[in-house]
Amino acid sequence: MSNLTFSIPYIHHQVEDVPADVKTLCLSAKQATSLSYSPYSKFQVGASARLTDGKIIQAANMENAAYPQCLCAEAVLLGSLHSQYPGQQIEAVGIAVTTDRELKGVAAPCGSCRQQLFEAENRQGAPIKLYLLAAEGDVYEFADMKSLLPFGFVL
């Protein structure tokens, strides 16, 4: 038996030091929170993807009274990209959250969304950078989805 550990590599950008292209992507995700349909949780999530051609696409979470049928912003984003931009590669994804409650720190994708992003990265054969916008404006950067889902799987 071995006790093993792993660490999650990431870069923490202070709000004043966020690179311009990352700031644009994250502000797009923040704007996308206004597209959220979240009357039950009031937890608005916006996601933006920058394709390799520079185009930025937005999406937001969609709730439903049948609560398990809700769609996370990341899932809406990936579905839209797959159907509207087939064959295009995703260079980076930015995620932002707004809520009627105080949000402490940074909100990260749920396990299901991590797996979906992991599979999208695997399908395209190239890393997808992930940027999480914290409530205070700082940005957390992950080089690829393996960083957030080290034991992800594909069939």
N, C-alpha and C positions, 0 to 999 in steps of 0.2 A: 504494500500500500504506500502511496506517495501523497503527500499534501502539496498540491500545486496551487499557484496563484497566477492571475494575469492582471494587467492594468489596462486602463482605457486611455490611449493617447489622444489628447486634444489640445487645441490652442485657445486660450482665453484672451480675446481682444477687448481692451478697455474701449468704452464708447468713443472716446476722442481719437483712437488709433485704428478704427475699423477701415480697411481699404475701401476705396470708392466703389468698386464693382460689387463687393460684398454688401456694402451699405445699400446700394441700389436694390439688390436681391432681397435683403431683409426688409427694407421699407415697402417693397412690393408685397411681401408676405403680410406685413402689418396692415397695409391697405386692404388686403384680401379678407381680413377679419370682418370687414363691413359686409361682406357677401355671405357671412355665416347665417344659417338658420338654426338657432339654438335657443328656442323659447323655454326649454325645460331646465337646462343646466346653466344657461347664461355664460357658457365657456366657449368663447369664439376663437376658433383656430383658423389661421390663414396659412396657406402654403404657396410658394412660388418655385418654379423650376426655371433654370437658365439652360437652354439647349446649346449645343456646341456651335450653332450658327449665331448665338447671341440673343435670340428671341427669349423673352420672359413670359411664362404662362402662370396664371393665378388660379387658385381653387380655395374652397372653404368647407368646413364641416357642415353636415346636414343631419339634423336630428329628426326623430319621428316619434309619435306617441307610443308606438310599439318599440320601446326603447332599445331592444337588441338589434333593431334594424337601422340604427344610426350609421352614418358613414363619416369616417375621419377625413380631415382635409387632405392628408397624404394619399388616401385611397381614391378620393375624388380626383386629385391631381394626376395620379398614375393612370387611372382609367381614361381621363381626358387626353392625356399625352399619347397613350397607346392607340386610341381610336382616331384622334385628330392629327397626329403627327407620327404616323407609323414609320419606323426605321430611323427616326431622329434619335440621337443620343442625348442623354441628360448629363450636363456637366456638373451642375450643383443644384441643391434644393435648400431653400430657406424656409424656416417655420417660425411663426409668431403667434402669440396668444394674447387675447384680451379677455377680461372677465369683470363681473361686478364685485368680485371679492379681491382682496389683496393677494397678489401672486408673489410668492417668495422664491427667489432664484430663477431657474430656467425650467421650462416644461419641455420634456423630451418625447419623442414618438412612443406610442404604446407598443407592446410586444408584437401585435399583429402588423402594425405599420412598419416596424423594423424589419420583419420578415419580408413584407411586400417590397420595401426599398432594397433589401438585400437581393431578392430575386431579380428585380429590375436591373440592378448593377451586374449580376451574373449574366443575364440575357444579353446585355450590351457589351460585355467583355471589357469594360472600362470602369474605373472607380466613379462613384457619385459622391462629391463633397457634400457635407451636410453642415448647415449653419443654423444655430438656434439663437433666436433673439430673446434676451432676458428682459424682464420688466424694466430694468433701469437703463437699458440700451446697450449693455455689453453683449458681445457675440461669442458663442462657443463654436469652434470649428472642428469638425471631424473629417479626416482625410478620405475615409471611405466607410461603407456600411459595416464592414467587418469590425471596425472599431466599436460600434455600438451593439453588434450582434455577433460575438466571436464564435458562437456555436450554431450559426444559421445553417440551413440545409437546403439543398436542391435535389430534385428527383431526376 
